[in-house]
């Protein structure tokens, strides 16, 4: 006689299988995540190692992961470069302009696209989405011609201007604004608040995570930008840090000084890492809020 399993027996078997899966899944998941983290960190380890080695050692054994003789000569020569302070100052000024412009422009545009009704709203949002799909190489010639015609060539304003209102920033702010309950905006309007007051007193305090996300992304874009500053800046007085490092890293006989470049890469990465560590909690909230609608 064949025993037919009851519903209770089936539930017990299902529970045991689920428990076994849960006991097996975490080690596999953590192992896969650990492997991905290791692959991500390895290039940074090599950069740090290279910045602590001499040029002769790098050229003789470029694949070494650890320096044989640790030296800080690369950092000493980096900070001794003529005009290095000006490169850092230019990068900071450009980054401040880009970040401030993105926060103001993207916040206003995102709020309008999400919470206001006006003619051409869908068309405007479609234009933002289309602008996100256009690569920089397709428009940089036009941007350069416009920059020259405006008399902004070889200026920090000309370097910063094309990035002060990035489409991705508008998109992030608009998506986050969609997650804010419309009842809050309507309540403020019923109380007699104007749109500017609603924007500054109601919307912006709630949009902190989105603002942090825009801050990190726009700062990263500006700080690491190389091609556009290289095109616009026509003298060393306007060079940003990446362009200045590339221009001054040529050793004797036109041999690239890799030790100097790697030390410069460390200096370039540090502000981005510090900013991300300070705003990472808000950055995660902003990304999560962007996907709500």
Backbone as CSV, one residue per row, in Angstrom:
resi,resn,N_x,N_y,N_z,CA_x,CA_y,CA_z,C_x,C_y,C_z
1,UNK,0.856,-1.198,0.000,0.000,0.000,0.000,0.893,1.250,0.000
2,UNK,0.629,2.137,-0.920,1.460,3.336,-1.071,0.917,4.441,-0.169
3,UNK,1.822,5.019,0.663,1.400,6.102,1.564,1.340,7.413,0.793
4,UNK,0.205,8.046,0.884,0.014,9.336,0.210,0.382,10.453,1.181
5,UNK,1.346,11.323,0.803,1.726,12.399,1.724,0.583,13.374,1.952
6,UNK,0.461,13.768,3.191,-0.579,14.733,3.545,-0.086,16.151,3.293
7,UNK,-0.999,17.106,3.464,-0.635,18.512,3.300,0.406,18.921,4.317
8,UNK,0.295,18.387,5.537,1.246,18.730,6.589,2.642,18.217,6.237
9,UNK,2.682,16.975,5.699,3.987,16.423,5.299,4.622,17.274,4.196
10,UNK,3.816,17.708,3.246,4.325,18.550,2.160,4.878,19.864,2.689
11,UNK,4.156,20.466,3.646,4.617,21.729,4.226,5.924,21.545,4.974
12,UNK,6.058,20.413,5.693,7.299,20.160,6.426,8.475,19.991,5.466
13,UNK,8.232,19.245,4.352,9.310,19.064,3.368,9.704,20.400,2.753
14,UNK,8.704,21.241,2.432,8.980,22.558,1.853,9.774,23.426,2.810
15,UNK,9.423,23.387,4.093,10.144,24.174,5.093,11.591,23.718,5.215
16,UNK,11.815,22.375,5.179,13.187,21.875,5.275,14.030,22.301,4.075
17,UNK,13.435,22.239,2.866,14.155,22.675,1.670,14.499,24.156,1.742
18,UNK,13.535,24.966,2.235,13.778,26.407,2.355,14.886,26.698,3.341
19,UNK,14.897,25.931,4.470,15.953,26.132,5.469,17.315,25.779,4.887
20,UNK,17.378,24.667,4.135,18.651,24.281,3.520,19.116,25.318,2.514
21,UNK,18.180,25.850,1.729,18.557,26.890,0.761,19.093,28.126,1.462
22,UNK,18.423,28.517,2.558,18.892,29.700,3.296,20.257,29.462,3.914
23,UNK,20.530,28.234,4.322,21.823,27.949,4.933,22.946,27.890,3.912
24,UNK,22.609,27.598,2.642,23.618,27.498,1.594,23.819,28.830,0.878
25,UNK,22.722,29.591,0.707,22.783,30.819,-0.078,23.711,31.879,0.506
26,UNK,23.667,32.206,1.819,24.546,33.278,2.330,26.025,33.070,2.050
27,UNK,26.611,31.876,2.293,28.043,31.724,1.971,28.350,31.941,0.495
28,UNK,27.487,31.409,-0.389,27.707,31.614,-1.819,27.585,33.087,-2.192
29,UNK,26.562,33.748,-1.630,26.354,35.161,-1.929,27.512,36.005,-1.432
30,UNK,27.930,35.769,-0.188,29.030,36.542,0.376,30.342,36.257,-0.363
31,UNK,30.510,35.009,-0.783,31.710,34.687,-1.546,31.755,35.410,-2.880
32,UNK,30.603,35.443,-3.581,30.540,36.147,-4.865,30.755,37.642,-4.675
33,UNK,30.127,38.218,-3.638,30.311,39.645,-3.370,31.759,39.955,-2.982
34,UNK,32.370,39.054,-2.201,33.771,39.253,-1.831,34.694,39.209,-3.030
35,UNK,34.416,38.299,-3.971,35.223,38.210,-5.191,35.078,39.479,-6.033
36,UNK,33.848,39.974,-6.165,33.631,41.215,-6.923,34.337,42.387,-6.258
37,UNK,34.271,42.442,-4.917,34.950,43.524,-4.200,36.464,43.450,-4.395
38,UNK,37.000,42.222,-4.387,38.443,42.054,-4.583,38.872,42.514,-5.975
39,UNK,38.102,42.131,-6.993,38.419,42.555,-8.359,38.322,44.069,-8.510
40,UNK,37.414,44.694,-7.745,37.274,46.151,-7.803,38.432,46.856,-7.122
41,UNK,38.926,46.268,-6.034,39.969,46.923,-5.240,41.355,46.741,-5.849
42,UNK,41.572,45.672,-6.596,42.911,45.372,-7.120,43.543,46.529,-7.906
43,UNK,42.812,47.189,-8.822,43.449,48.326,-9.516,43.896,49.437,-8.568
44,UNK,43.120,49.700,-7.519,43.502,50.739,-6.565,44.764,50.325,-5.802
45,UNK,44.864,49.023,-5.480,46.065,48.538,-4.797,47.292,48.739,-5.679
46,UNK,47.144,48.456,-6.990,48.281,48.632,-7.895,48.661,50.105,-8.028
47,UNK,47.662,50.986,-8.064,47.945,52.422,-8.152,48.708,52.887,-6.916
48,UNK,48.267,52.465,-5.741,48.957,52.855,-4.506,50.377,52.297,-4.495
49,UNK,50.511,51.039,-4.920,51.846,50.436,-4.968,52.752,51.186,-5.942
50,UNK,52.217,51.520,-7.119,53.032,52.224,-8.101,53.439,53.616,-7.645
51,UNK,52.563,54.272,-6.891,52.897,55.625,-6.416,54.020,55.601,-5.379
52,UNK,54.276,54.444,-4.789,55.321,54.320,-3.768,56.593,53.698,-4.324
53,UNK,56.682,53.564,-5.668,57.867,53.004,-6.293,58.532,54.044,-7.185
54,UNK,59.798,53.859,-7.432,60.524,54.754,-8.329,60.203,54.410,-9.774
55,UNK,60.500,55.326,-10.681,60.229,55.109,-12.093,61.023,53.927,-12.634
56,UNK,62.287,53.780,-12.227,63.107,52.656,-12.690,62.509,51.321,-12.251
57,UNK,62.003,51.266,-11.026,61.410,50.019,-10.530,60.114,49.701,-11.263
58,UNK,59.310,50.722,-11.559,58.068,50.498,-12.297,58.362,49.984,-13.697
59,UNK,59.371,50.567,-14.359,59.696,50.149,-15.722,60.329,48.762,-15.757
60,UNK,61.072,48.405,-14.727,61.723,47.086,-14.703,60.748,45.975,-14.336
61,UNK,59.750,46.280,-13.487,58.778,45.253,-13.072,57.403,45.906,-12.931
62,UNK,56.753,46.216,-14.056,55.488,46.948,-13.984,54.345,46.150,-13.373
63,UNK,54.434,44.827,-13.337,53.338,44.021,-12.810,53.430,43.733,-11.331
64,UNK,54.447,44.242,-10.655,54.612,43.963,-9.223,53.496,44.618,-8.420
65,UNK,53.011,43.884,-7.430,51.913,44.394,-6.604,52.418,45.166,-5.384
66,UNK,53.659,44.909,-4.980,54.192,45.573,-3.794,55.557,46.150,-4.127
67,UNK,55.854,47.339,-3.636,57.153,47.968,-3.931,58.285,47.287,-3.169
68,UNK,59.436,47.166,-3.830,60.607,46.608,-3.162,61.219,47.648,-2.222
69,UNK,61.285,48.865,-2.692,61.817,49.963,-1.871,60.771,51.074,-1.848
70,UNK,60.112,51.236,-0.709,59.064,52.252,-0.587,59.695,53.639,-0.582
71,UNK,59.150,54.517,-1.407,59.649,55.889,-1.481,58.480,56.858,-1.643
72,UNK,58.616,58.025,-1.069,57.618,59.095,-1.204,58.100,60.171,-2.164
73,UNK,59.122,59.824,-2.964,59.694,60.802,-3.882,58.677,61.274,-4.918
74,UNK,57.779,60.377,-5.352,56.774,60.766,-6.344,55.858,61.862,-5.803
75,UNK,55.426,61.735,-4.556,54.563,62.750,-3.958,55.324,64.049,-3.712
76,UNK,56.602,63.918,-3.345,57.421,65.120,-3.136,57.570,65.895,-4.429
77,UNK,57.876,65.198,-5.522,58.014,65.867,-6.822,56.674,66.403,-7.324
78,UNK,55.582,65.694,-6.984,54.259,66.137,-7.423,53.917,67.503,-6.843
79,UNK,54.097,67.652,-5.537,53.760,68.921,-4.900,54.782,70.019,-5.187
80,UNK,55.942,69.610,-5.726,56.962,70.604,-6.084,56.811,71.112,-7.509
81,UNK,55.866,70.543,-8.268,55.663,70.975,-9.654,55.206,72.428,-9.687
82,UNK,55.792,73.194,-10.565,55.407,74.597,-10.709,53.973,74.688,-11.234
83,UNK,53.138,75.371,-10.514,51.750,75.533,-10.903,50.811,74.471,-10.370
84,UNK,51.337,73.516,-9.572,50.466,72.449,-9.056,49.338,73.017,-8.199
85,UNK,49.656,73.993,-7.370,48.619,74.623,-6.544,47.545,75.281,-7.393
86,UNK,47.958,75.871,-8.528,46.981,76.483,-9.422,46.076,75.454,-10.063
87,UNK,46.638,74.271,-10.402,45.807,73.208,-10.967,44.725,72.771,-9.975
88,UNK,45.129,72.607,-8.726,44.171,72.192,-7.688,43.106,73.265,-7.486
89,UNK,43.532,74.521,-7.442,42.590,75.617,-7.258,41.594,75.690,-8.409
90,UNK,42.086,75.546,-9.632,41.196,75.580,-10.802,40.173,74.445,-10.740
91,UNK,40.620,73.245,-10.364,39.700,72.112,-10.270,38.637,72.360,-9.207
92,UNK,39.035,72.945,-8.092,38.072,73.220,-7.015,37.045,74.256,-7.463
93,UNK,37.515,75.316,-8.120,36.602,76.367,-8.580,35.609,75.809,-9.601
94,UNK,36.116,75.053,-10.567,35.239,74.465,-11.583,34.244,73.506,-10.938
95,UNK,34.700,72.695,-9.987,33.812,71.739,-9.322,32.723,72.463,-8.536
96,UNK,33.066,73.561,-7.874,32.062,74.322,-7.125,31.003,74.899,-8.063
97,UNK,31.439,75.447,-9.196,30.485,75.998,-10.162,29.567,74.903,-10.697
98,UNK,30.147,73.752,-11.045,29.360,72.654,-11.610,28.381,72.103,-10.583
99,UNK,28.833,71.879,-9.367,27.954,71.318,-8.328,26.832,72.293,-7.997
100,UNK,27.176,73.565,-7.795,26.143,74.564,-7.471,25.142,74.705,-8.611
101,UNK,25.640,74.736,-9.846,24.735,74.856,-10.991,23.806,73.674,-11.119
102,UNK,24.319,72.467,-10.896,23.477,71.280,-10.993,22.440,71.232,-9.884
103,UNK,22.827,71.617,-8.681,21.855,71.604,-7.578,20.722,72.577,-7.853
104,UNK,21.046,73.802,-8.262,20.022,74.824,-8.498,19.172,74.466,-9.721
105,UNK,19.836,74.213,-10.854,19.100,73.976,-12.099,18.316,72.665,-12.052
106,UNK,18.954,71.597,-11.584,18.275,70.299,-11.561,17.134,70.283,-10.555
107,UNK,17.320,70.934,-9.408,16.248,70.971,-8.421,15.031,71.711,-8.957
108,UNK,15.257,72.867,-9.573,14.141,73.633,-10.125,13.473,72.892,-11.274
109,UNK,14.277,72.344,-12.189,13.703,71.640,-13.334,12.995,70.362,-12.902
110,UNK,13.595,69.621,-11.973,12.963,68.399,-11.501,11.657,68.658,-10.786
111,UNK,11.626,69.707,-9.971,10.381,70.067,-9.279,9.298,70.465,-10.276
112,UNK,9.667,71.264,-11.273,8.682,71.707,-12.262,8.147,70.532,-13.080
113,UNK,9.023,69.620,-13.489,8.595,68.485,-14.301,7.744,67.492,-13.509
114,UNK,7.903,67.474,-12.195,7.179,66.502,-11.378,5.908,67.066,-10.760
115,UNK,5.913,68.354,-10.363,4.820,68.871,-9.546,4.039,70.011,-10.185
116,UNK,4.459,70.493,-11.326,3.735,71.587,-11.969,3.106,71.090,-13.271
117,UNK,1.990,71.702,-13.629,1.318,71.403,-14.892,1.481,72.594,-15.834
118,UNK,2.091,72.364,-16.960,2.292,73.439,-17.934,2.347,72.825,-19.329
119,UNK,2.107,73.653,-20.323,2.116,73.185,-21.704,3.525,72.741,-22.111
120,UNK,3.618,71.589,-22.748,4.909,71.076,-23.191,5.676,70.328,-22.120
121,UNK,4.997,69.934,-21.050,5.678,69.230,-19.962,6.253,67.901,-20.431
122,UNK,5.450,67.119,-21.132,5.926,65.841,-21.632,7.060,66.025,-22.656
123,UNK,6.924,67.039,-23.485,7.966,67.307,-24.472,9.274,67.687,-23.799
124,UNK,9.190,68.487,-22.729,10.396,68.898,-22.007,11.081,67.695,-21.358
125,UNK,10.292,66.821,-20.739,10.889,65.637,-20.126,11.475,64.716,-21.191
126,UNK,10.811,64.617,-22.344,11.359,63.836,-23.439,12.682,64.396,-23.932
127,UNK,12.802,65.725,-23.934,14.069,66.347,-24.339,15.182,66.016,-23.355
128,UNK,14.833,65.982,-22.060,15.826,65.606,-21.051,16.291,64.174,-21.269
129,UNK,15.348,63.268,-21.514,15.701,61.877,-21.751,16.543,61.728,-23.020
130,UNK,16.195,62.488,-24.059,16.966,62.420,-25.302,18.384,62.942,-25.099
131,UNK,18.520,64.010,-24.300,19.847,64.570,-24.045,20.738,63.588,-23.298
132,UNK,20.136,62.731,-22.457,20.909,61.722,-21.738,21.509,60.682,-22.685
133,UNK,20.891,60.495,-23.836,21.326,59.461,-24.774,22.361,59.961,-25.782
134,UNK,22.599,61.265,-25.816,23.547,61.828,-26.789,24.951,61.782,-26.196
135,UNK,25.906,61.109,-26.828,27.271,61.064,-26.294,27.968,62.413,-26.419
136,UNK,28.928,62.630,-25.531,29.647,63.903,-25.520,30.391,64.143,-26.824
137,UNK,30.930,63.078,-27.421,31.694,63.239,-28.660,30.850,63.762,-29.815
138,UNK,29.533,63.647,-29.699,28.660,64.119,-30.779,28.371,65.611,-30.689
139,UNK,28.658,66.224,-29.545,28.290,67.630,-29.360,29.463,68.513,-28.933
140,UNK,30.633,67.920,-28.679,31.696,68.757,-28.114,32.216,69.791,-29.110
141,UNK,32.163,69.495,-30.410,32.589,70.493,-31.394,31.655,71.698,-31.352
142,UNK,30.353,71.440,-31.319,29.380,72.536,-31.226,29.564,73.313,-29.940
143,UNK,29.772,72.601,-28.835,29.990,73.273,-27.558,31.237,74.145,-27.595
144,UNK,32.287,73.668,-28.242,33.509,74.456,-28.314,33.302,75.722,-29.143
145,UNK,32.595,75.604,-30.268,32.327,76.777,-31.107,31.513,77.807,-30.326
146,UNK,30.497,77.351,-29.604,29.671,78.266,-28.810,30.507,78.920,-27.712
147,UNK,31.364,78.123,-27.071,32.222,78.658,-26.007,33.152,79.735,-26.537
148,UNK,33.741,79.511,-27.702,34.630,80.508,-28.306,33.856,81.758,-28.693
149,UNK,32.671,81.589,-29.276,31.862,82.741,-29.679,31.435,83.581,-28.476
150,UNK,31.262,82.952,-27.341,30.880,83.677,-26.122,32.090,84.313,-25.435
151,UNK,33.282,84.087,-25.961,34.488,84.649,-25.370,34.916,83.965,-24.098
152,UNK,34.542,82.688,-23.922,34.841,81.963,-22.688,35.953,80.939,-22.861
153,UNK,36.609,80.937,-24.014,37.732,80.018,-24.197,38.868,80.398,-23.248
154,UNK,39.555,79.383,-22.753,40.680,79.572,-21.825,40.234,80.246,-20.526
155,UNK,39.024,79.955,-20.076,38.526,80.468,-18.800,37.917,79.317,-18.011
156,UNK,37.882,79.471,-16.692,37.275,78.451,-15.843,35.769,78.388,-16.060
157,UNK,35.161,79.528,-16.378,33.726,79.539,-16.665,33.418,78.712,-17.900
158,UNK,34.253,78.837,-18.936,34.055,78.056,-20.143,34.227,76.564,-19.906
159,UNK,35.115,76.192,-18.977,35.291,74.778,-18.651,34.085,74.232,-17.899
160,UNK,33.521,75.042,-17.017,32.434,74.566,-16.156,31.065,74.649,-16.815
161,UNK,30.871,75.604,-17.720,29.531,75.910,-18.224,28.779,74.722,-18.830
162,UNK,29.387,73.876,-19.679,28.605,72.786,-20.284,28.097,71.749,-19.287
163,UNK,28.616,71.743,-18.064,28.225,70.716,-17.086,27.377,71.257,-15.945
164,UNK,26.943,72.519,-16.022,26.210,73.088,-14.891,24.767,72.610,-14.825
165,UNK,24.267,71.960,-15.852,22.897,71.427,-15.832,22.876,70.110,-16.592
166,UNK,23.396,69.069,-15.980,23.470,67.775,-16.644,22.092,67.115,-16.694
167,UNK,21.732,66.503,-17.808,20.415,65.853,-17.919,20.189,64.773,-16.868
168,UNK,21.234,64.035,-16.499,21.070,62.980,-15.503,20.680,63.574,-14.153
169,UNK,21.178,64.773,-13.837,20.807,65.419,-12.582,19.332,65.815,-12.585
170,UNK,18.855,66.344,-13.713,17.437,66.698,-13.831,16.572,65.452,-13.700
171,UNK,16.994,64.367,-14.329,16.229,63.122,-14.273,16.152,62.594,-12.841
172,UNK,17.273,62.586,-12.134,17.282,62.089,-10.753,16.373,62.930,-9.868
173,UNK,16.450,64.240,-9.999,15.624,65.111,-9.170,14.150,64.969,-9.522
174,UNK,13.837,64.837,-10.781,12.439,64.674,-11.180,11.861,63.370,-10.638
175,UNK,12.629,62.281,-10.755,12.149,61.000,-10.256,11.974,61.011,-8.746
176,UNK,12.886,61.676,-8.035,12.745,61.756,-6.582,11.559,62.631,-6.196
177,UNK,11.344,63.706,-6.946,10.208,64.587,-6.654,8.885,63.860,-6.857
178,UNK,8.850,62.904,-7.783,7.634,62.135,-8.007,7.265,61.292,-6.790
179,UNK,8.250,60.932,-5.965,7.988,60.113,-4.788,7.486,60.919,-3.601
180,UNK,7.569,62.243,-3.674,7.076,63.089,-2.586,5.563,63.234,-2.730
181,UNK,4.804,62.965,-1.672,3.332,63.032,-1.775,2.851,64.396,-2.264
182,UNK,1.965,64.353,-3.230,1.413,65.597,-3.766,0.553,66.327,-2.762
183,UNK,0.064,65.614,-1.724,-0.777,66.256,-0.712,-0.020,67.339,0.046
184,UNK,1.304,67.123,0.233,2.112,68.140,0.920,2.158,69.435,0.112
185,UNK,2.348,69.304,-1.196,2.400,70.483,-2.052,1.047,71.179,-2.078
186,UNK,-0.036,70.389,-2.187,-1.376,70.975,-2.232,-1.719,71.663,-0.917
187,UNK,-1.288,71.074,0.211,-1.554,71.697,1.506,-0.858,73.043,1.620
188,UNK,0.371,73.119,1.105,1.089,74.393,1.135,0.411,75.426,0.248
189,UNK,-0.106,75.007,-0.890,-0.813,75.935,-1.764,-2.102,76.422,-1.137
190,UNK,-2.806,75.531,-0.451,-4.046,75.945,0.228,-3.750,76.967,1.312
191,UNK,-2.593,76.821,1.979,-2.202,77.784,3.015,-1.754,79.112,2.437
192,UNK,-1.714,79.234,1.112,-1.374,80.502,0.469,0.080,80.657,0.092
193,UNK,0.862,79.590,0.194,2.279,79.679,-0.161,2.435,79.705,-1.676
194,UNK,3.344,80.550,-2.164,3.646,80.600,-3.585,4.576,79.468,-3.985
195,UNK,4.784,79.323,-5.285,5.591,78.216,-5.770,7.039,78.312,-5.305
196,UNK,7.590,79.528,-5.252,8.968,79.672,-4.795,9.097,79.284,-3.326
197,UNK,8.118,79.702,-2.527,8.161,79.344,-1.110,7.982,77.842,-0.920
198,UNK,7.105,77.232,-1.695,6.917,75.781,-1.620,8.206,75.072,-2.014
199,UNK,8.855,75.601,-3.048,10.080,74.976,-3.541,11.183,75.019,-2.482
200,UNK,11.375,76.189,-1.872,12.482,76.347,-0.932,12.151,75.837,0.474
201,UNK,10.911,75.953,0.913,10.555,75.624,2.296,9.973,74.220,2.447
202,UNK,9.415,73.662,1.380,8.786,72.346,1.485,9.531,71.283,0.685
203,UNK,9.839,71.599,-0.563,10.424,70.581,-1.432,11.897,70.326,-1.130
204,UNK,12.713,71.373,-1.113,14.151,71.173,-0.931,14.517,70.467,0.374
205,UNK,13.892,70.800,1.534,14.240,70.040,2.752,13.968,68.550,2.645
206,UNK,12.981,68.164,1.828,12.668,66.749,1.663,13.539,66.083,0.599
207,UNK,14.196,66.877,-0.227,14.979,66.343,-1.350,16.457,66.206,-1.022
208,UNK,16.802,66.148,0.263,18.200,66.032,0.653,18.929,64.851,0.028
209,UNK,18.358,63.625,0.037,19.050,62.495,-0.601,19.314,62.707,-2.086
210,UNK,18.338,63.281,-2.800,18.540,63.540,-4.225,19.612,64.597,-4.439
211,UNK,19.636,65.621,-3.594,20.664,66.663,-3.692,22.046,66.070,-3.442
212,UNK,22.145,65.169,-2.455,23.431,64.518,-2.184,23.879,63.677,-3.367
213,UNK,22.942,62.981,-3.998,23.274,62.176,-5.175,23.786,63.055,-6.313
214,UNK,23.092,64.158,-6.550,23.515,65.085,-7.599,24.883,65.681,-7.280
215,UNK,25.113,65.990,-6.008,26.393,66.564,-5.595,27.540,65.624,-5.912
216,UNK,27.388,64.349,-5.538,28.453,63.375,-5.779,28.689,63.175,-7.273
217,UNK,27.623,63.003,-8.028,27.768,62.709,-9.451,28.340,63.899,-10.224
218,UNK,27.860,65.103,-9.928,28.366,66.280,-10.644,29.806,66.593,-10.238
219,UNK,30.134,66.412,-8.949,31.518,66.630,-8.517,32.449,65.635,-9.185
220,UNK,32.032,64.370,-9.253,32.856,63.353,-9.897,33.057,63.664,-11.374
221,UNK,31.991,64.091,-12.046,32.094,64.437,-13.458,33.053,65.592,-13.687
222,UNK,32.952,66.618,-12.854,33.808,67.790,-13.015,35.251,67.500,-12.626
223,UNK,35.438,66.835,-11.503,36.785,66.619,-10.971,37.624,65.735,-11.877
224,UNK,36.990,64.727,-12.495,37.730,63.786,-13.338,37.706,64.140,-14.824
225,UNK,37.029,65.224,-15.179,36.908,65.581,-16.592,38.285,65.935,-17.175
226,UNK,38.590,65.355,-18.318,39.896,65.587,-18.940,39.782,66.176,-20.346
227,UNK,38.903,65.585,-21.175,38.847,65.974,-22.583,38.409,67.422,-22.747
228,UNK,37.295,67.812,-22.100,36.790,69.170,-22.290,37.751,70.234,-21.762
229,UNK,38.298,70.115,-20.538,39.295,71.115,-20.112,40.519,71.139,-21.010
230,UNK,40.912,69.985,-21.552,42.065,69.960,-22.453,41.794,70.762,-23.712
231,UNK,40.538,70.729,-24.203,40.176,71.456,-25.417,40.043,72.946,-25.159
232,UNK,39.393,73.309,-24.062,39.063,74.714,-23.795,40.266,75.469,-23.233
233,UNK,40.986,74.845,-22.294,42.121,75.519,-21.657,43.281,75.614,-22.645
234,UNK,43.715,76.815,-22.932,44.778,77.034,-23.908,46.065,77.545,-23.267
235,UNK,46.095,77.628,-21.963,47.299,78.029,-21.236,47.311,77.299,-19.896
236,UNK,48.483,77.155,-19.312,48.615,76.423,-18.058,47.878,77.094,-16.912
237,UNK,47.626,78.383,-17.027,46.914,79.082,-15.960,45.461,78.627,-15.837
238,UNK,44.939,77.977,-16.885,43.560,77.490,-16.856,43.472,75.967,-16.747
239,UNK,44.601,75.297,-16.633,44.577,73.836,-16.556,43.934,73.379,-15.247
240,UNK,43.100,72.354,-15.346,42.612,71.681,-14.150,43.607,70.582,-13.775
241,UNK,43.358,69.916,-12.661,44.341,68.966,-12.144,44.639,67.815,-13.106
242,UNK,43.650,67.118,-13.693,43.996,66.029,-14.625,44.808,66.505,-15.829
243,UNK,44.444,67.655,-16.392,45.164,68.176,-17.554,46.564,68.615,-17.149
244,UNK,46.687,69.277,-16.007,47.994,69.719,-15.545,48.937,68.562,-15.287
245,UNK,48.416,67.483,-14.690,49.260,66.316,-14.433,49.721,65.676,-15.736
246,UNK,48.832,65.576,-16.708,49.210,64.989,-17.992,50.241,65.848,-18.711
247,UNK,50.139,67.161,-18.558,51.044,68.061,-19.264,52.427,68.113,-18.635
248,UNK,52.523,67.794,-17.343,53.808,67.929,-16.644,54.419,66.588,-16.274
249,UNK,53.863,65.492,-16.769,54.358,64.167,-16.379,55.360,63.594,-17.372
250,UNK,55.841,64.404,-18.297,56.821,63.923,-19.269,58.225,64.058,-18.685
251,UNK,58.890,62.925,-18.517,60.262,62.937,-18.019,61.220,63.189,-19.171
252,UNK,62.490,63.029,-18.902,63.497,63.260,-19.944,63.296,62.280,-21.099
253,UNK,63.671,62.697,-22.277,63.565,61.901,-23.508,62.131,61.505,-23.793
254,UNK,61.180,62.322,-23.379,59.765,62.104,-23.662,59.248,60.771,-23.104
255,UNK,59.774,60.339,-21.973,59.322,59.127,-21.299,58.318,59.529,-20.226
256,UNK,57.147,58.914,-20.248,56.110,59.258,-19.283,56.545,58.855,-17.877
257,UNK,56.434,59.772,-16.961,56.790,59.514,-15.564,55.585,58.867,-14.876
258,UNK,55.548,57.538,-14.908,54.391,56.826,-14.383,54.260,56.976,-12.868
259,UNK,55.384,57.047,-12.182,55.321,57.243,-10.735,54.642,58.547,-10.375
260,UNK,54.969,59.604,-11.111,54.347,60.902,-10.879,52.856,60.862,-11.213
261,UNK,52.514,60.182,-12.314,51.106,60.064,-12.694,50.300,59.295,-11.662
262,UNK,50.854,58.215,-11.136,50.134,57.413,-10.149,49.979,58.169,-8.833
263,UNK,50.995,58.925,-8.459,50.858,59.767,-7.273,49.775,60.829,-7.479
264,UNK,49.731,61.395,-8.689,48.677,62.347,-9.002,47.304,61.698,-8.995
265,UNK,47.212,60.430,-9.442,45.934,59.721,-9.417,45.432,59.555,-7.985
266,UNK,46.344,59.306,-7.048,45.952,59.196,-5.636,45.381,60.524,-5.143
267,UNK,46.056,61.617,-5.487,45.593,62.941,-5.063,44.236,63.260,-5.673
268,UNK,44.026,62.864,-6.934,42.756,63.126,-7.601,41.630,62.304,-6.976
269,UNK,41.931,61.063,-6.559,40.896,60.190,-6.017,40.460,60.569,-4.611
270,UNK,41.364,61.131,-3.817,41.064,61.361,-2.396,39.829,62.244,-2.168
271,UNK,39.694,63.409,-2.833,38.490,64.220,-2.583,37.194,63.501,-2.927
272,UNK,37.209,62.705,-3.987,36.000,61.969,-4.376,35.650,60.930,-3.316
273,UNK,36.650,60.218,-2.815,36.403,59.212,-1.793,35.887,59.845,-0.506
274,UNK,36.483,60.956,-0.114,36.034,61.635,1.108,34.600,62.123,0.963
275,UNK,34.272,62.721,-0.182,32.913,63.204,-0.409,31.909,62.057,-0.398
276,UNK,32.273,60.938,-1.015,31.357,59.797,-1.045,31.163,59.220,0.353
277,UNK,32.224,59.128,1.147,32.094,58.606,2.503,31.206,59.494,3.356
278,UNK,31.279,60.801,3.137,30.450,61.731,3.911,28.987,61.669,3.512
279,UNK,28.715,61.406,2.226,27.342,61.479,1.726,26.793,60.136,1.272
280,UNK,27.468,59.026,1.600,27.051,57.738,1.057,25.655,57.328,1.523
281,UNK,25.309,57.650,2.776,23.979,57.276,3.266,22.892,57.990,2.473
282,UNK,23.081,59.276,2.213,22.104,60.030,1.430,22.132,59.618,-0.031
283,UNK,23.324,59.225,-0.519,23.446,58.789,-1.905,22.603,57.533,-2.150
284,UNK,22.671,56.574,-1.233,21.881,55.350,-1.361,20.391,55.663,-1.307
285,UNK,19.996,56.557,-0.399,18.594,56.940,-0.310,18.137,57.641,-1.583
286,UNK,18.997,58.460,-2.153,18.629,59.166,-3.386,18.452,58.219,-4.556
287,UNK,19.358,57.240,-4.679,19.225,56.259,-5.760,17.967,55.424,-5.576
288,UNK,17.680,55.029,-4.309,16.477,54.246,-4.044,15.217,55.055,-4.348
289,UNK,15.231,56.338,-3.970,14.084,57.191,-4.228,13.866,57.439,-5.701
290,UNK,14.958,57.434,-6.479,14.829,57.657,-7.929,14.057,56.531,-8.603
291,UNK,14.159,55.327,-8.071,13.485,54.188,-8.689,12.079,53.945,-8.193
292,UNK,11.531,54.830,-7.375,10.184,54.609,-6.846,9.107,54.817,-7.893
293,UNK,9.354,55.703,-8.835,8.338,55.980,-9.856,8.914,55.710,-11.252
